[in-house]
Amino acid sequence: NDSMQRIVARMREFATNVLEAKNIELEFRVTEAVYDVKLDMEARKDFFLIFKEAVNNAAKYSKCTKASITIYVENKRLYLSVSDNGIGFNPDLADSGNGLGNIRKRADALHGNLQIISGQEEGTTVKLIIPVS
């Protein structure tokens, strides 16, 4: 339980530092059940790096003023959502450069379901759902 608490604390600290530097308002929500999730070290690393990439993308490209991060557990699944109110983009036309490609690879490694929902002027949501016991 300590390890999930530590990773969530690192996530909150990372998001706060990156977004505050750009004057982006942050809402960070985590449910208590998240702290009971057991992920091995590699899975925690992939989970954190997907989160980090999503936050960096919001800070760098979205031109948003607000970001919302939600982490919760439901029906033996761990959910991560990183949303912004920025300019959005067309995920089908996006250069999957290293960022989006890496996110997808890591999600696959976690046996997760990754959704990138975005549209011009509609903001972006990166949603990751991974099975947990």
Summary of the structure (lengths in Angstrom):
residues: 133
radius of gyration: 14.0
end to end distance: 13.1
largest distance: 40.3
contacts: 408
relative contact order: 0.18
helix: 43%
strand: 28%
